[in-house]
């Protein structure tokens, strides 16, 4: 009798152990399947590899947003999920203001696509990504105050309210000012491997020397841009022609807020500095 009870207890314990093992296996399988699904979501191919990539060339061989291809892309990516391409399409849709271009059923389809590919998250992550650049723009701008040199950051996930940060304002724009043509211009230049560096703008009597630096986010493409605008006429007509203005300009550039004890020179330049070399174009004999 005692032996039978003991045997039943052992069998019960074994059943519990087997049950726990089975549960652990099912939990593990569920976990791995979930991870697989997440990895599957994160994979895919770039939108550019699809025949419905929503950009085409016009008669002048200039890249342009193609609404017909965009509609085809929305339909295609609703039928066949690809989270890489789908999230790119969401960003392109928002960049090109498709909510105003699509009507009725087509707009409903886009809203489905936006929800399917976590559009709010895509847009929020683009903004969060640009926060790092906002600090860069702010600090560079504060390094050159009152010099007629404007630096700004565009959030190109929303071109209708693109201007995200501006320092040393010389163009009179405010935060959330639009930049509706900038996305397409940068895409065209990227396609042609062209930089938008040191270009001149003449607007009425105003003249500017400008540089625009696109910001790319992995798997998403262009999401922002840093722009530097130099007020040419101010520097050429005011600063250059007035000794006091020259001094004020140079004082503004050379202004410091603190003095630190750090070495930023190479070993060779460090030795020359200790022996009297005063600047990078000081070519006198300094051993």
Secondary structure, DSSP 8 states (H G I E B T S, - for coil): -HHHHHHHHHHHHHHHHHHHHHHHHHHHHHHHHHHHHHHHHH----GGGSTT-SEEE-TTS-EEE-HHHHHHHHHHHHHS--HHHHHHHHHHHHHTTHHHH--HHHHHHHHHHHHHTTHHHHHHHHHHHHHHHHHHHHHHHHHSTTSSEEEEEEETTSGGG-EEEEES--S---TT---TTHHHHHHHHHHTT--EEEEEEEETTEEEEEEEEEEEETTTEEEEEEEEEEEHHIIIIIITT-HHHHHHHHHHHH--S-------S-HHHHHHHHTT--STT--S---
